[in-house]
Amino acid sequence: MGPVRLEAITWERLGGLLADRLTGLSPADGGDWLRVGVDGAPAARPQDLAERVGEALRVRGRPSLIVGTEGFLRPASLRLEHGRRDAESYYGGWFDTGALWREVFGPLDPGGDGRVLSDLWDPATDRATRSPYVQLPPGGILLVHGPLLLRHWFPFDLTVHLLLSPGALRRRTPDAEHWTLPAFERYDTETDPAGTADVLVRADDPRHPAWSG
């Protein structure tokens, strides 16, 4: 990836500018719903940005639904088949991408009914959450947040990547989760999320983000 010019910004203003961009965007598939991916390692806190954008959309009169991929983990018997600290499993086998396609993206395809399941599996209890479906009205915006999002070919209309340098990622990742770091190194090499996302946000210093505009 070549050098990208980044501008300093506040998180609040970033949420508002992204919401403004979304209100002027049309779904690429001609359907009724926009789908946005907020990609980043847990240490970059992609959920926080997704929630900021969702709140900014609410103020602008646009309905949205926030979905975290941590609600679509596979059962522990499958997820931890090779141990609790297997980076390869984390990279390719922790998240139930089939369920995300079926329960989140499929209902928002052209002609879909807009009934989305916001989560499926509770990793704490290792049981189904049994959450009710949520109706996202036409014109609504789906905000999906989580790690390793851009390697799955999900049909996003806009993608945002929260970038951490290797040093910042290591510093901000709890010691007990350092075993996941090789997965993010592989992700950077194979997918180049910083080069492929529509919007890049550098979050090395959580107090002073910068973005690609």
C-alpha positions in Angstrom: 0.0 0.0 0.0 1.3 3.4 -0.9 1.3 6.3 1.5 -2.1 7.6 2.5 -2.6 11.2 3.7 -4.4 11.2 7.0 -6.0 14.2 8.7 -6.5 14.6 12.5 -10.1 14.4 13.6 -12.1 13.8 16.8 -14.2 10.6 17.2 -17.4 12.7 17.5 -16.7 14.5 14.2 -15.7 11.3 12.5 -19.0 9.7 13.4 -20.9 12.7 12.1 -19.0 12.8 8.8 -19.4 9.1 8.2 -23.1 9.5 8.9 -23.3 12.4 6.4 -21.6 10.3 3.8 -24.0 7.4 4.3 -27.0 9.6 4.0 -25.9 10.5 0.5 -25.0 6.9 -0.5 -27.2 4.4 -2.4 -27.0 0.6 -2.1 -24.7 -0.8 -4.8 -27.2 -3.7 -5.4 -30.2 -1.4 -5.9 -31.9 -2.7 -2.8 -33.4 -0.8 0.1 -30.6 -1.1 2.8 -27.1 0.1 3.1 -24.5 -2.2 4.6 -21.5 -0.9 6.3 -18.5 -2.7 7.8 -16.4 -1.3 10.6 -13.4 -3.5 10.7 -10.7 -3.6 13.3 -9.0 -5.6 16.0 -10.7 -5.6 19.4 -8.0 -3.3 20.7 -9.1 -0.7 18.1 -12.7 -0.8 19.5 -14.6 -0.9 16.3 -17.8 -1.2 18.2 -17.4 2.3 19.7 -17.1 3.9 16.2 -20.1 1.9 14.9 -22.2 3.2 17.9 -21.1 6.7 17.2 -22.1 6.5 13.6 -25.4 4.9 14.6 -26.1 7.7 17.0 -25.2 10.3 14.4 -27.6 8.6 11.9 -30.4 8.6 14.5 -30.0 12.4 14.9 -30.2 12.7 11.1 -33.5 10.7 11.1 -32.0 7.5 9.5 -32.7 4.1 11.3 -29.7 1.8 11.8 -28.9 -1.5 13.3 -25.6 -2.4 14.9 -24.4 -6.0 14.7 -21.2 -7.3 16.2 -19.5 -10.4 14.9 -18.8 -11.5 18.5 -22.5 -12.4 18.6 -21.9 -14.9 15.7 -19.1 -17.0 17.2 -19.2 -20.7 16.5 -19.9 -23.1 19.4 -16.9 -23.8 21.7 -16.7 -27.4 20.5 -15.9 -26.1 17.0 -14.2 -22.9 17.8 -11.7 -24.4 20.3 -11.2 -27.7 18.6 -7.4 -27.0 18.4 -7.1 -25.3 21.8 -8.0 -22.0 23.3 -5.1 -20.2 21.8 -4.8 -21.3 18.3 -4.2 -18.3 16.0 -5.1 -20.3 12.8 -8.5 -21.3 14.3 -9.1 -17.6 15.3 -8.3 -16.5 11.8 -10.4 -19.0 9.9 -12.8 -20.8 12.2 -14.0 -18.7 15.1 -16.8 -16.8 13.4 -19.9 -18.3 11.9 -19.8 -16.6 8.6 -22.5 -18.8 7.2 -24.9 -17.5 9.9 -23.9 -13.9 9.2 -24.8 -14.4 5.5 -28.0 -16.1 6.3 -29.3 -14.1 9.2 -27.8 -10.6 8.6 -26.9 -10.0 5.0 -29.5 -12.3 3.2 -32.6 -10.5 4.6 -31.2 -7.2 3.3 -30.7 -8.4 -0.3 -33.0 -6.9 -2.9 -36.4 -8.4 -2.3 -35.5 -9.3 1.3 -37.8 -8.8 4.2 -35.4 -6.7 6.4 -35.8 -9.0 9.4 -32.3 -9.3 10.8 -30.9 -11.4 13.7 -28.6 -9.2 15.7 -26.9 -12.0 17.5 -27.0 -15.8 17.5 -24.5 -17.3 20.0 -23.5 -16.2 23.5 -19.8 -17.2 24.1 -20.1 -16.9 27.8 -22.8 -19.5 28.2 -22.0 -21.3 24.9 -25.6 -21.4 24.1 -27.9 -19.8 21.5 -29.0 -16.3 22.6 -32.6 -16.8 21.3 -32.7 -13.1 20.5 -35.7 -11.9 18.5 -35.4 -10.7 14.9 -35.2 -7.0 14.4 -37.0 -5.3 11.5 -34.8 -2.8 9.7 -37.1 -0.6 7.7 -36.3 0.3 4.0 -33.8 3.1 4.0 -32.2 1.7 7.2 -28.4 1.2 7.5 -26.7 -2.0 8.8 -23.5 -1.3 10.8 -21.5 -4.5 11.2 -18.4 -4.3 13.4 -15.7 -6.8 14.3 -12.2 -8.1 13.4 -11.1 -9.7 10.1 -14.2 -8.5 8.3 -12.8 -7.7 5.0 -11.6 -11.2 4.1 -15.1 -12.7 3.8 -16.4 -10.8 0.8 -19.4 -9.5 2.7 -21.5 -7.2 0.5 -20.6 -3.9 2.2 -21.5 -0.6 0.5 -18.9 1.2 2.6 -16.0 -0.2 4.6 -14.0 1.4 7.4 -10.8 0.0 8.8 -9.4 1.0 12.1 -5.7 0.8 11.7 -3.2 0.0 14.5 0.5 -0.2 14.0 2.0 -3.5 15.1 3.4 -1.8 18.2 0.1 -0.2 19.1 -1.8 -3.4 18.5 0.6 -5.3 20.8 0.4 -2.5 23.5 -3.4 -2.2 23.5 -4.1 -6.0 23.3 -4.4 -7.6 26.7 -1.5 -10.0 27.4 -4.0 -12.9 27.6 -5.0 -12.2 24.0 -1.5 -11.8 22.5 -1.9 -15.2 20.9 -4.3 -13.6 18.4 -1.6 -11.2 17.1 -0.3 -13.6 14.4 -3.8 -13.8 12.9 -3.8 -10.0 12.5 -0.4 -10.1 10.9 -1.6 -12.7 8.4 -4.7 -10.6 7.8 -2.6 -7.5 6.9 -0.5 -9.6 4.5 -3.3 -11.5 2.8 -6.1 -8.9 2.8 -4.4 -5.5 3.2 -7.4 -4.0 4.9 -5.7 -0.6 5.2 -5.4 -0.5 1.4 -8.7 -2.0 0.5 -11.1 -0.2 2.9 -13.0 2.8 1.6 -12.2 4.8 4.8 -9.0 4.4 6.8 -8.8 5.5 10.4 -5.5 5.4 12.3 -6.2 4.8 16.0 -2.7 4.2 17.5 -3.5 7.0 20.0 -7.1 6.5 21.0 -7.3 10.2 22.0 -6.2 11.5 18.7 -7.4 9.5 15.6 -6.7 10.5 12.1 -8.6 9.5 8.9 -8.2 9.4 5.2 -11.2 11.8 4.6 
